[in-house]
Amino acid sequence: MAPGRVVAYKMGTEVTKKLVTTPIRTILKQPDKPTIIHSDMGSQYASALFEDALLNAGIKQSHSRQGCPGG
């Protein structure tokens, strides 16, 4: 899988734990799942629901430094 490629996304009117976890299920259906996912430091990405979904999928999470969303 090419680095920096969008492999799944979900849009909604509110950014919730469930909303950000939904693409993980989509990713798991793909034959070439990523080994790392990059996200911001929002509370929904630090939630137990999101972290457990990544852990169960064997995917690591990375974050940008606070105030630096691009790197």
All heavy atoms as TSV, in Angstrom:
chain	resi	resn	atom	element	x	y	z
A	1	MET	N	N	0.837	-1.170	0.000
A	1	MET	CA	C	0.000	0.000	0.000
A	1	MET	C	C	0.891	1.246	0.000
A	1	MET	O	O	1.835	1.339	0.768
A	1	MET	CB	C	-0.894	-0.031	1.240
A	1	MET	CG	C	-1.758	1.180	1.364
A	1	MET	SD	S	-3.018	1.024	2.627
A	1	MET	CE	C	-3.950	-0.333	1.985
A	2	ALA	N	N	0.579	2.184	-0.842
A	2	ALA	CA	C	1.364	3.413	-0.957
A	2	ALA	C	C	1.168	4.297	0.271
A	2	ALA	O	O	0.048	4.453	0.744
A	2	ALA	CB	C	0.955	4.171	-2.210
A	3	PRO	N	N	2.246	4.865	0.819
A	3	PRO	CA	C	2.107	5.740	1.975
A	3	PRO	C	C	1.346	7.016	1.607
A	3	PRO	O	O	1.424	7.499	0.486
A	3	PRO	CB	C	3.545	6.059	2.379
A	3	PRO	CG	C	4.396	5.642	1.244
A	3	PRO	CD	C	3.614	4.690	0.407
A	4	GLY	N	N	0.593	7.537	2.572
A	4	GLY	CA	C	-0.111	8.785	2.368
A	4	GLY	C	C	-1.381	8.661	1.545
A	4	GLY	O	O	-1.972	9.643	1.153
A	5	ARG	N	N	-1.839	7.464	1.302
A	5	ARG	CA	C	-3.027	7.226	0.502
A	5	ARG	C	C	-4.261	7.103	1.399
A	5	ARG	O	O	-4.214	6.469	2.440
A	5	ARG	CB	C	-2.829	5.917	-0.266
A	5	ARG	CG	C	-3.866	5.656	-1.299
A	5	ARG	CD	C	-3.513	4.378	-2.072
A	5	ARG	NE	N	-4.710	3.580	-2.077
A	5	ARG	CZ	C	-4.785	2.290	-1.891
A	5	ARG	NH1	N	-3.688	1.604	-1.675
A	5	ARG	NH2	N	-5.916	1.651	-1.902
A	6	VAL	N	N	-5.365	7.716	1.013
A	6	VAL	CA	C	-6.624	7.566	1.748
A	6	VAL	C	C	-7.212	6.220	1.367
A	6	VAL	O	O	-7.445	5.950	0.197
A	6	VAL	CB	C	-7.613	8.704	1.405
A	6	VAL	CG1	C	-8.953	8.460	2.065
A	6	VAL	CG2	C	-7.039	10.051	1.810
A	7	VAL	N	N	-7.441	5.364	2.357
A	7	VAL	CA	C	-7.965	4.036	2.074
A	7	VAL	C	C	-9.410	3.868	2.518
A	7	VAL	O	O	-10.084	2.947	2.088
A	7	VAL	CB	C	-7.079	2.921	2.689
A	7	VAL	CG1	C	-5.718	2.894	2.019
A	7	VAL	CG2	C	-6.951	3.083	4.183
A	8	ALA	N	N	-9.886	4.741	3.394
A	8	ALA	CA	C	-11.280	4.709	3.828
A	8	ALA	C	C	-11.599	6.019	4.533
A	8	ALA	O	O	-10.718	6.635	5.131
A	8	ALA	CB	C	-11.532	3.543	4.765
A	9	TYR	N	N	-12.847	6.430	4.446
A	9	TYR	CA	C	-13.277	7.617	5.169
A	9	TYR	C	C	-14.764	7.536	5.422
A	9	TYR	O	O	-15.483	6.748	4.820
A	9	TYR	CB	C	-12.926	8.896	4.416
A	9	TYR	CG	C	-13.708	9.088	3.132
A	9	TYR	CD1	C	-14.884	9.819	3.125
A	9	TYR	CD2	C	-13.277	8.517	1.941
A	9	TYR	CE1	C	-15.604	9.981	1.954
A	9	TYR	CE2	C	-13.989	8.672	0.774
A	9	TYR	CZ	C	-15.152	9.411	0.780
A	9	TYR	OH	O	-15.862	9.562	-0.376
A	10	LYS	N	N	-15.225	8.348	6.346
A	10	LYS	CA	C	-16.641	8.446	6.665
A	10	LYS	C	C	-16.926	9.900	6.992
A	10	LYS	O	O	-16.136	10.549	7.669
A	10	LYS	CB	C	-16.975	7.544	7.861
A	10	LYS	CG	C	-18.383	7.571	8.319
A	10	LYS	CD	C	-19.269	6.782	7.396
A	10	LYS	CE	C	-20.676	6.721	7.993
A	10	LYS	NZ	N	-21.632	6.146	7.084
A	11	MET	N	N	-18.022	10.421	6.490
A	11	MET	CA	C	-18.389	11.817	6.753
A	11	MET	C	C	-19.681	11.852	7.553
A	11	MET	O	O	-20.525	10.966	7.432
A	11	MET	CB	C	-18.567	12.569	5.430
A	11	MET	CG	C	-17.274	12.705	4.669
A	11	MET	SD	S	-17.427	13.397	3.007
A	11	MET	CE	C	-18.342	14.866	3.256
A	12	GLY	N	N	-19.820	12.877	8.371
A	12	GLY	CA	C	-21.029	13.052	9.167
A	12	GLY	C	C	-21.153	14.480	9.628
A	12	GLY	O	O	-20.257	15.301	9.406
A	13	THR	N	N	-22.235	14.772	10.291
A	13	THR	CA	C	-22.458	16.135	10.779
A	13	THR	C	C	-21.750	16.401	12.100
A	13	THR	O	O	-21.546	17.553	12.472
A	13	THR	CB	C	-23.959	16.422	10.939
A	13	THR	OG1	O	-24.523	15.452	11.834
A	13	THR	CG2	C	-24.662	16.357	9.596
A	14	GLU	N	N	-21.379	15.336	12.817
A	14	GLU	CA	C	-20.639	15.462	14.073
A	14	GLU	C	C	-19.497	14.453	14.080
A	14	GLU	O	O	-19.641	13.344	13.584
A	14	GLU	CB	C	-21.548	15.182	15.270
A	14	GLU	CG	C	-22.672	16.187	15.432
A	14	GLU	CD	C	-23.542	15.861	16.635
A	14	GLU	OE1	O	-23.073	15.136	17.542
A	14	GLU	OE2	O	-24.675	16.340	16.665
A	15	VAL	N	N	-18.371	14.839	14.634
A	15	VAL	CA	C	-17.230	13.934	14.729
A	15	VAL	C	C	-17.350	13.182	16.050
A	15	VAL	O	O	-17.084	13.715	17.110
A	15	VAL	CB	C	-15.888	14.700	14.657
A	15	VAL	CG1	C	-14.724	13.727	14.700
A	15	VAL	CG2	C	-15.826	15.551	13.410
A	16	THR	N	N	-17.781	11.925	15.949
A	16	THR	CA	C	-17.983	11.098	17.138
A	16	THR	C	C	-17.025	9.910	17.113
A	16	THR	O	O	-16.407	9.611	16.096
A	16	THR	CB	C	-19.428	10.546	17.173
A	16	THR	OG1	O	-19.618	9.690	16.039
A	16	THR	CG2	C	-20.453	11.674	17.164
A	17	LYS	N	N	-16.942	9.216	18.242
A	17	LYS	CA	C	-16.106	8.013	18.319
A	17	LYS	C	C	-16.576	6.976	17.304
A	17	LYS	O	O	-15.772	6.346	16.629
A	17	LYS	CB	C	-16.149	7.419	19.734
A	17	LYS	CG	C	-15.535	8.301	20.784
A	17	LYS	CD	C	-15.635	7.658	22.133
A	17	LYS	CE	C	-16.833	8.228	22.847
A	17	LYS	NZ	N	-16.927	7.831	24.251
A	18	LYS	N	N	-17.883	6.800	17.196
A	18	LYS	CA	C	-18.421	5.813	16.259
A	18	LYS	C	C	-18.101	6.205	14.817
A	18	LYS	O	O	-17.737	5.345	14.006
A	18	LYS	CB	C	-19.928	5.687	16.448
A	18	LYS	CG	C	-20.540	4.611	15.598
A	18	LYS	CD	C	-22.007	4.430	15.890
A	18	LYS	CE	C	-22.580	3.348	14.994
A	18	LYS	NZ	N	-23.995	3.137	15.223
A	19	LEU	N	N	-18.226	7.482	14.499
A	19	LEU	CA	C	-17.944	7.942	13.135
A	19	LEU	C	C	-16.501	7.655	12.739
A	19	LEU	O	O	-16.243	7.141	11.662
A	19	LEU	CB	C	-18.226	9.444	12.998
A	19	LEU	CG	C	-17.923	10.030	11.627
A	19	LEU	CD1	C	-19.060	9.712	10.661
A	19	LEU	CD2	C	-17.728	11.525	11.717
A	20	VAL	N	N	-15.546	7.951	13.614
A	20	VAL	CA	C	-14.137	7.766	13.251
A	20	VAL	C	C	-13.709	6.301	13.296
A	20	VAL	O	O	-12.697	5.937	12.712
A	20	VAL	CB	C	-13.178	8.641	14.102
A	20	VAL	CG1	C	-13.515	10.102	13.955
A	20	VAL	CG2	C	-13.175	8.228	15.565
A	21	THR	N	N	-14.497	5.452	13.953
A	21	THR	CA	C	-14.181	4.029	14.020
A	21	THR	C	C	-14.733	3.274	12.813
A	21	THR	O	O	-14.179	2.245	12.405
A	21	THR	CB	C	-14.727	3.430	15.335
A	21	THR	OG1	O	-14.184	4.183	16.422
A	21	THR	CG2	C	-14.330	1.987	15.499
A	22	THR	N	N	-15.774	3.783	12.198
A	22	THR	CA	C	-16.404	3.109	11.053
A	22	THR	C	C	-15.422	2.798	9.921
A	22	THR	O	O	-15.444	1.687	9.382
A	22	THR	CB	C	-17.597	3.936	10.541
A	22	THR	OG1	O	-18.547	4.067	11.604
A	22	THR	CG2	C	-18.263	3.293	9.347
A	23	PRO	N	N	-14.532	3.710	9.524
A	23	PRO	CA	C	-13.594	3.367	8.444
A	23	PRO	C	C	-12.654	2.204	8.779
A	23	PRO	O	O	-12.175	1.528	7.875
A	23	PRO	CB	C	-12.799	4.655	8.230
A	23	PRO	CG	C	-13.705	5.734	8.712
A	23	PRO	CD	C	-14.442	5.127	9.865
A	24	ILE	N	N	-12.417	1.946	10.053
A	24	ILE	CA	C	-11.560	0.823	10.436
A	24	ILE	C	C	-12.195	-0.483	9.942
A	24	ILE	O	O	-11.507	-1.355	9.403
A	24	ILE	CB	C	-11.335	0.766	11.959
A	24	ILE	CG1	C	-10.721	2.064	12.468
A	24	ILE	CG2	C	-10.466	-0.443	12.334
A	24	ILE	CD1	C	-9.401	2.429	11.869
A	25	ARG	N	N	-13.510	-0.602	10.088
A	25	ARG	CA	C	-14.190	-1.811	9.595
A	25	ARG	C	C	-14.053	-1.937	8.077
A	25	ARG	O	O	-13.894	-3.033	7.547
A	25	ARG	CB	C	-15.655	-1.789	10.022
A	25	ARG	CG	C	-15.832	-2.008	11.518
A	25	ARG	CD	C	-17.281	-2.228	11.864
A	25	ARG	NE	N	-18.087	-1.034	11.652
A	25	ARG	CZ	C	-18.387	-0.143	12.581
A	25	ARG	NH1	N	-17.938	-0.323	13.803
A	25	ARG	NH2	N	-19.125	0.895	12.315
A	26	THR	N	N	-14.102	-0.822	7.373
A	26	THR	CA	C	-13.917	-0.824	5.916
A	26	THR	C	C	-12.507	-1.284	5.568
A	26	THR	O	O	-12.306	-2.101	4.669
A	26	THR	CB	C	-14.175	0.576	5.332
A	26	THR	OG1	O	-15.493	0.981	5.671
A	26	THR	CG2	C	-13.984	0.601	3.824
A	27	ILE	N	N	-11.527	-0.773	6.298
A	27	ILE	CA	C	-10.124	-1.122	6.054
A	27	ILE	C	C	-9.893	-2.620	6.255
A	27	ILE	O	O	-9.163	-3.252	5.496
A	27	ILE	CB	C	-9.198	-0.293	6.971
A	27	ILE	CG1	C	-9.196	1.168	6.536
A	27	ILE	CG2	C	-7.786	-0.853	6.994
A	27	ILE	CD1	C	-8.549	2.109	7.535
A	28	LEU	N	N	-10.531	-3.197	7.255
A	28	LEU	CA	C	-10.323	-4.613	7.554
A	28	LEU	C	C	-10.833	-5.527	6.452
A	28	LEU	O	O	-10.399	-6.670	6.347
A	28	LEU	CB	C	-10.984	-4.970	8.879
A	28	LEU	CG	C	-10.348	-4.322	10.104
A	28	LEU	CD1	C	-11.114	-4.697	11.359
A	28	LEU	CD2	C	-8.885	-4.698	10.224
A	29	LYS	N	N	-11.727	-5.036	5.622
A	29	LYS	CA	C	-12.251	-5.826	4.506
A	29	LYS	C	C	-11.315	-5.807	3.302
A	29	LYS	O	O	-11.487	-6.577	2.374
A	29	LYS	CB	C	-13.620	-5.293	4.089
A	29	LYS	CG	C	-14.680	-5.459	5.159
A	29	LYS	CD	C	-15.975	-4.811	4.743
A	29	LYS	CE	C	-16.977	-4.851	5.886
A	29	LYS	NZ	N	-18.214	-4.144	5.551
A	30	GLN	N	N	-10.320	-4.920	3.315
A	30	GLN	CA	C	-9.400	-4.801	2.192
A	30	GLN	C	C	-8.260	-5.808	2.338
A	30	GLN	O	O	-7.801	-6.081	3.445
A	30	GLN	CB	C	-8.835	-3.381	2.126
A	30	GLN	CG	C	-9.905	-2.334	1.917
A	30	GLN	CD	C	-9.368	-0.915	1.957
A	30	GLN	OE1	O	-8.187	-0.686	2.117
A	30	GLN	NE2	N	-10.264	0.035	1.800
A	31	PRO	N	N	-7.783	-6.358	1.226
A	31	PRO	CA	C	-6.724	-7.366	1.310
A	31	PRO	C	C	-5.378	-6.804	1.764
A	31	PRO	O	O	-4.573	-7.511	2.357
A	31	PRO	CB	C	-6.631	-7.907	-0.120
A	31	PRO	CG	C	-7.197	-6.825	-0.976
A	31	PRO	CD	C	-8.216	-6.115	-0.139
A	32	ASP	N	N	-5.137	-5.537	1.523
A	32	ASP	CA	C	-3.844	-4.912	1.839
A	32	ASP	C	C	-4.058	-3.806	2.855
A	32	ASP	O	O	-3.979	-2.628	2.536
A	32	ASP	CB	C	-3.220	-4.362	0.549
A	32	ASP	CG	C	-1.791	-3.893	0.749
A	32	ASP	OD1	O	-1.156	-4.327	1.728
A	32	ASP	OD2	O	-1.323	-3.091	-0.063
A	33	LYS	N	N	-4.335	-4.177	4.119
A	33	LYS	CA	C	-4.633	-3.164	5.129
A	33	LYS	C	C	-3.357	-2.439	5.554
A	33	LYS	O	O	-2.258	-2.999	5.506
A	33	LYS	CB	C	-5.338	-3.767	6.326
A	33	LYS	CG	C	-4.461	-4.639	7.192
A	33	LYS	CD	C	-5.239	-5.148	8.384
A	33	LYS	CE	C	-4.294	-5.947	9.269
A	33	LYS	NZ	N	-4.894	-6.492	10.417
A	34	PRO	N	N	-3.505	-1.189	5.994
A	34	PRO	CA	C	-2.330	-0.428	6.436
A	34	PRO	C	C	-1.809	-0.958	7.766
A	34	PRO	O	O	-2.528	-1.625	8.504
A	34	PRO	CB	C	-2.871	0.991	6.592
A	34	PRO	CG	C	-4.326	0.805	6.890
A	34	PRO	CD	C	-4.733	-0.418	6.111
A	35	THR	N	N	-0.577	-0.650	8.067
A	35	THR	CA	C	0.008	-1.031	9.351
A	35	THR	C	C	0.006	0.135	10.318
A	35	THR	O	O	0.230	-0.042	11.508
A	35	THR	CB	C	1.450	-1.535	9.165
A	35	THR	OG1	O	2.213	-0.522	8.514
A	35	THR	CG2	C	1.474	-2.810	8.336
A	36	ILE	N	N	-0.256	1.348	9.806
A	36	ILE	CA	C	-0.279	2.542	10.639
A	36	ILE	C	C	-1.326	3.518	10.104
A	36	ILE	O	O	-1.529	3.610	8.896
A	36	ILE	CB	C	1.117	3.203	10.719
A	36	ILE	CG1	C	1.148	4.273	11.790
A	36	ILE	CG2	C	1.549	3.739	9.376
A	36	ILE	CD1	C	2.553	4.681	12.193
A	37	ILE	N	N	-2.003	4.188	11.022
A	37	ILE	CA	C	-2.992	5.213	10.666
A	37	ILE	C	C	-2.590	6.497	11.356
A	37	ILE	O	O	-2.255	6.499	12.542
A	37	ILE	CB	C	-4.400	4.787	11.116
A	37	ILE	CG1	C	-4.907	3.661	10.222
A	37	ILE	CG2	C	-5.359	5.963	11.086
A	37	ILE	CD1	C	-6.288	3.167	10.582
A	38	HIS	N	N	-2.630	7.587	10.602
A	38	HIS	CA	C	-2.286	8.893	11.144
A	38	HIS	C	C	-3.563	9.680	11.400
A	38	HIS	O	O	-4.439	9.733	10.551
A	38	HIS	CB	C	-1.392	9.658	10.164
A	38	HIS	CG	C	-0.882	10.939	10.723
A	38	HIS	ND1	N	0.168	10.963	11.608
A	38	HIS	CD2	C	-1.284	12.215	10.558
A	38	HIS	CE1	C	0.400	12.226	11.950
A	38	HIS	NE2	N	-0.473	12.985	11.315
A	39	SER	N	N	-3.683	10.257	12.582
A	39	SER	CA	C	-4.865	11.048	12.925
A	39	SER	C	C	-4.448	12.270	13.722
A	39	SER	O	O	-3.305	12.397	14.145
A	39	SER	CB	C	-5.849	10.205	13.746
A	39	SER	OG	O	-5.330	9.959	15.038
A	40	ASP	N	N	-5.417	13.161	13.925
A	40	ASP	CA	C	-5.141	14.287	14.811
A	40	ASP	C	C	-5.282	13.807	16.258
A	40	ASP	O	O	-5.449	12.613	16.513
A	40	ASP	CB	C	-6.030	15.484	14.489
A	40	ASP	CG	C	-7.505	15.265	14.779
A	40	ASP	OD1	O	-7.840	14.400	15.608
A	40	ASP	OD2	O	-8.319	15.973	14.184
A	41	MET	N	N	-5.216	14.724	17.209
A	41	MET	CA	C	-5.227	14.344	18.618
A	41	MET	C	C	-6.596	14.562	19.261
A	41	MET	O	O	-6.703	14.678	20.479
A	41	MET	CB	C	-4.143	15.126	19.364
A	41	MET	CG	C	-2.744	14.771	18.903
A	41	MET	SD	S	-1.446	15.770	19.627
A	41	MET	CE	C	-1.534	15.324	21.331
A	42	GLY	N	N	-7.643	14.609	18.455
A	42	GLY	CA	C	-8.990	14.798	18.981
A	42	GLY	C	C	-9.394	13.681	19.928
A	42	GLY	O	O	-8.905	12.552	19.826
A	43	SER	N	N	-10.308	13.998	20.833
A	43	SER	CA	C	-10.714	13.019	21.847
A	43	SER	C	C	-11.314	11.755	21.227
A	43	SER	O	O	-11.157	10.666	21.769
A	43	SER	CB	C	-11.718	13.650	22.817
A	43	SER	OG	O	-12.886	14.059	22.126
A	44	GLN	N	N	-11.976	11.887	20.084
A	44	GLN	CA	C	-12.564	10.701	19.454
A	44	GLN	C	C	-11.485	9.735	18.975
A	44	GLN	O	O	-11.691	8.526	18.952
A	44	GLN	CB	C	-13.509	11.088	18.310
A	44	GLN	CG	C	-12.863	11.770	17.140
A	44	GLN	CD	C	-12.665	13.275	17.325
A	44	GLN	OE1	O	-12.806	13.820	18.412
A	44	GLN	NE2	N	-12.324	13.958	16.262
A	45	TYR	N	N	-10.305	10.252	18.614
A	45	TYR	CA	C	-9.202	9.385	18.170
A	45	TYR	C	C	-8.416	8.811	19.341
A	45	TYR	O	O	-7.622	7.895	19.165
A	45	TYR	CB	C	-8.259	10.144	17.242
A	45	TYR	CG	C	-8.928	10.567	15.961
A	45	TYR	CD1	C	-9.272	11.896	15.747
A	45	TYR	CD2	C	-9.235	9.649	14.971
A	45	TYR	CE1	C	-9.896	12.291	14.572
A	45	TYR	CE2	C	-9.861	10.030	13.799
A	45	TYR	CZ	C	-10.189	11.356	13.611
A	45	TYR	OH	O	-10.817	11.735	12.464
A	46	ALA	N	N	-8.624	9.363	20.535
A	46	ALA	CA	C	-7.979	8.846	21.742
A	46	ALA	C	C	-8.951	7.987	22.551
A	46	ALA	O	O	-8.595	7.509	23.622
A	46	ALA	CB	C	-7.471	10.001	22.597
A	47	SER	N	N	-10.147	7.785	22.029
A	47	SER	CA	C	-11.166	7.020	22.752
A	47	SER	C	C	-10.801	5.546	22.802
A	47	SER	O	O	-10.089	5.015	21.938
A	47	SER	CB	C	-12.532	7.190	22.083
A	47	SER	OG	O	-12.562	6.505	20.838
A	48	ALA	N	N	-11.310	4.875	23.807
A	48	ALA	CA	C	-11.087	3.435	23.936
A	48	ALA	C	C	-11.685	2.696	22.737
A	48	ALA	O	O	-11.100	1.720	22.253
A	48	ALA	CB	C	-11.692	2.922	25.237
A	49	LEU	N	N	-12.815	3.155	22.231
A	49	LEU	CA	C	-13.454	2.517	21.081
A	49	LEU	C	C	-12.525	2.524	19.867
A	49	LEU	O	O	-12.318	1.502	19.220
A	49	LEU	CB	C	-14.769	3.227	20.748
A	49	LEU	CG	C	-15.583	2.656	19.580
A	49	LEU	CD1	C	-16.064	1.249	19.901
A	49	LEU	CD2	C	-16.763	3.567	19.271
A	50	PHE	N	N	-11.938	3.683	19.567
A	50	PHE	CA	C	-11.047	3.806	18.413
A	50	PHE	C	C	-9.753	3.036	18.640
A	50	PHE	O	O	-9.304	2.277	17.778
A	50	PHE	CB	C	-10.757	5.279	18.126
A	50	PHE	CG	C	-10.024	5.519	16.839
A	50	PHE	CD1	C	-10.673	5.411	15.622
A	50	PHE	CD2	C	-8.682	5.857	16.835
A	50	PHE	CE1	C	-10.009	5.628	14.430
A	50	PHE	CE2	C	-8.004	6.082	15.645
A	50	PHE	CZ	C	-8.671	5.971	14.438
A	51	GLU	N	N	-9.156	3.213	19.819
A	51	GLU	CA	C	-7.895	2.529	20.114
A	51	GLU	C	C	-8.063	1.009	20.112
A	51	GLU	O	O	-7.204	0.287	19.614
A	51	GLU	CB	C	-7.328	3.015	21.444
A	51	GLU	CG	C	-6.820	4.446	21.360
A	51	GLU	CD	C	-6.265	4.967	22.677
A	51	GLU	OE1	O	-6.450	4.302	23.726
A	51	GLU	OE2	O	-5.658	6.049	22.653
A	52	ASP	N	N	-9.183	0.506	20.641
A	52	ASP	CA	C	-9.433	-0.939	20.639
A	52	ASP	C	C	-9.622	-1.466	19.216
A	52	ASP	O	O	-9.164	-2.558	18.888
A	52	ASP	CB	C	-10.651	-1.286	21.484
A	52	ASP	CG	C	-10.394	-1.154	22.973
A	52	ASP	OD1	O	-9.217	-1.025	23.376
A	52	ASP	OD2	O	-11.380	-1.178	23.743
A	53	ALA	N	N	-10.311	-0.681	18.380
A	53	ALA	CA	C	-10.506	-1.099	16.980
A	53	ALA	C	C	-9.157	-1.243	16.281
A	53	ALA	O	O	-8.932	-2.216	15.549
A	53	ALA	CB	C	-11.388	-0.100	16.245
A	54	LEU	N	N	-8.248	-0.289	16.509
A	54	LEU	CA	C	-6.917	-0.369	15.906
A	54	LEU	C	C	-6.126	-1.537	16.474
A	54	LEU	O	O	-5.484	-2.289	15.731
A	54	LEU	CB	C	-6.143	0.934	16.116
A	54	LEU	CG	C	-6.665	2.168	15.396
A	54	LEU	CD1	C	-5.778	3.364	15.717
A	54	LEU	CD2	C	-6.751	1.956	13.905
A	55	LEU	N	N	-6.176	-1.700	17.775
A	55	LEU	CA	C	-5.448	-2.788	18.428
A	55	LEU	C	C	-5.920	-4.140	17.901
A	55	LEU	O	O	-5.101	-4.998	17.552
A	55	LEU	CB	C	-5.647	-2.712	19.948
A	55	LEU	CG	C	-4.927	-3.757	20.779
A	55	LEU	CD1	C	-3.415	-3.584	20.665
A	55	LEU	CD2	C	-5.355	-3.669	22.226
A	56	ASN	N	N	-7.212	-4.329	17.815
A	56	ASN	CA	C	-7.765	-5.595	17.317
A	56	ASN	C	C	-7.412	-5.832	15.852
A	56	ASN	O	O	-7.341	-6.977	15.412
A	56	ASN	CB	C	-9.281	-5.631	17.501
A	56	ASN	CG	C	-9.664	-5.725	18.953
A	56	ASN	OD1	O	-8.926	-6.245	19.772
A	56	ASN	ND2	N	-10.830	-5.212	19.289
A	57	ALA	N	N	-7.207	-4.755	15.105
A	57	ALA	CA	C	-6.847	-4.874	13.683
A	57	ALA	C	C	-5.343	-4.997	13.479
A	57	ALA	O	O	-4.883	-5.230	12.368
A	57	ALA	CB	C	-7.376	-3.664	12.913
A	58	GLY	N	N	-4.562	-4.789	14.544
A	58	GLY	CA	C	-3.108	-4.838	14.415
A	58	GLY	C	C	-2.546	-3.614	13.709
A	58	GLY	O	O	-1.505	-3.689	13.056
A	59	ILE	N	N	-3.228	-2.480	13.860
A	59	ILE	CA	C	-2.812	-1.235	13.210
A	59	ILE	C	C	-2.321	-0.260	14.275
A	59	ILE	O	O	-2.980	-0.065	15.298
A	59	ILE	CB	C	-3.990	-0.608	12.427
A	59	ILE	CG1	C	-4.489	-1.571	11.352
A	59	ILE	CG2	C	-3.586	0.726	11.815
A	59	ILE	CD1	C	-5.771	-1.127	10.672
A	60	LYS	N	N	-1.163	0.348	14.042
A	60	LYS	CA	C	-0.621	1.343	14.967
A	60	LYS	C	C	-1.169	2.721	14.591
A	60	LYS	O	O	-1.539	2.967	13.453
A	60	LYS	CB	C	0.895	1.365	14.914
A	60	LYS	CG	C	1.517	0.103	15.436
A	60	LYS	CD	C	3.015	0.184	15.406
A	60	LYS	CE	C	3.593	-1.120	15.928
A	60	LYS	NZ	N	5.040	-1.092	15.982
A	61	GLN	N	N	-1.157	3.629	15.560
A	61	GLN	CA	C	-1.664	4.981	15.345
A	61	GLN	C	C	-0.546	5.985	15.553
A	61	GLN	O	O	0.263	5.859	16.459
A	61	GLN	CB	C	-2.799	5.262	16.332
A	61	GLN	CG	C	-3.445	6.605	16.164
A	61	GLN	CD	C	-4.595	6.797	17.148
A	61	GLN	OE1	O	-4.694	6.120	18.147
A	61	GLN	NE2	N	-5.454	7.747	16.849
A	62	SER	N	N	-0.492	6.988	14.685
A	62	SER	CA	C	0.451	8.086	14.865
A	62	SER	C	C	-0.329	9.386	14.953
A	62	SER	O	O	-1.462	9.485	14.474
A	62	SER	CB	C	1.463	8.143	13.715
A	62	SER	OG	O	0.857	8.657	12.547
A	63	HIS	N	N	0.279	10.370	15.600
A	63	HIS	CA	C	-0.327	11.698	15.761
A	63	HIS	C	C	0.671	12.768	15.348
A	63	HIS	O	O	1.878	12.584	15.509
A	63	HIS	CB	C	-0.664	11.977	17.234
A	63	HIS	CG	C	-1.655	11.052	17.839
A	63	HIS	ND1	N	-2.996	11.139	17.591
A	63	HIS	CD2	C	-1.502	10.019	18.695
A	63	HIS	CE1	C	-3.623	10.207	18.277
A	63	HIS	NE2	N	-2.727	9.509	18.955
A	64	SER	N	N	0.148	13.876	14.886
A	64	SER	CA	C	0.981	15.054	14.678
A	64	SER	C	C	1.227	15.714	16.022
A	64	SER	O	O	0.496	15.476	16.982
A	64	SER	CB	C	0.257	16.061	13.770
A	64	SER	OG	O	-0.008	15.517	12.528
A	65	ARG	N	N	2.242	16.553	16.064
A	65	ARG	CA	C	2.442	17.359	17.269
A	65	ARG	C	C	1.257	18.302	17.413
A	65	ARG	O	O	0.643	18.721	16.441
A	65	ARG	CB	C	3.726	18.183	17.168
A	65	ARG	CG	C	4.988	17.357	17.199
A	65	ARG	CD	C	6.222	18.262	17.265
A	65	ARG	NE	N	6.115	19.453	16.454
A	65	ARG	CZ	C	6.695	19.631	15.275
A	65	ARG	NH1	N	7.427	18.674	14.753
A	65	ARG	NH2	N	6.549	20.749	14.614
A	66	GLN	N	N	0.936	18.674	18.638
A	66	GLN	CA	C	-0.176	19.573	18.893
A	66	GLN	C	C	0.048	20.898	18.163
A	66	GLN	O	O	1.144	21.476	18.216
A	66	GLN	CB	C	-0.332	19.832	20.384
A	66	GLN	CG	C	-1.581	20.591	20.722
A	66	GLN	CD	C	-1.828	20.634	22.222
A	66	GLN	OE1	O	-1.043	20.141	23.012
A	66	GLN	NE2	N	-2.928	21.240	22.612
A	67	GLY	N	N	-0.957	21.349	17.418
A	67	GLY	CA	C	-0.856	22.587	16.668
A	67	GLY	C	C	-0.195	22.454	15.322
A	67	GLY	O	O	-0.022	23.438	14.591
A	68	CYS	N	N	0.223	21.246	14.944
A	68	CYS	CA	C	0.898	21.005	13.658
A	68	CYS	C	C	0.221	19.826	12.940
A	68	CYS	O	O	0.782	18.744	12.877
A	68	CYS	CB	C	2.376	20.681	13.880
A	68	CYS	SG	S	3.294	21.975	14.686
A	69	PRO	N	N	-0.973	20.028	12.395
A	69	PRO	CA	C	-1.693	18.896	11.804
A	69	PRO	C	C	-1.017	18.243	10.622
A	69	PRO	O	O	-1.280	17.090	10.321
A	69	PRO	CB	C	-3.040	19.509	11.389
A	69	PRO	CG	C	-2.779	20.961	11.261
A	69	PRO	CD	C	-1.686	21.268	12.252
A	70	GLY	N	N	-0.122	18.933	9.954
A	70	GLY	CA	C	0.537	18.344	8.791
A	70	GLY	C	C	1.817	17.602	9.084
A	70	GLY	O	O	2.387	16.943	8.230
A	71	GLY	N	N	2.302	17.611	10.296
A	71	GLY	CA	C	3.558	16.907	10.530
A	71	GLY	C	C	4.140	17.121	11.811
A	71	GLY	O	O	4.199	16.873	12.843
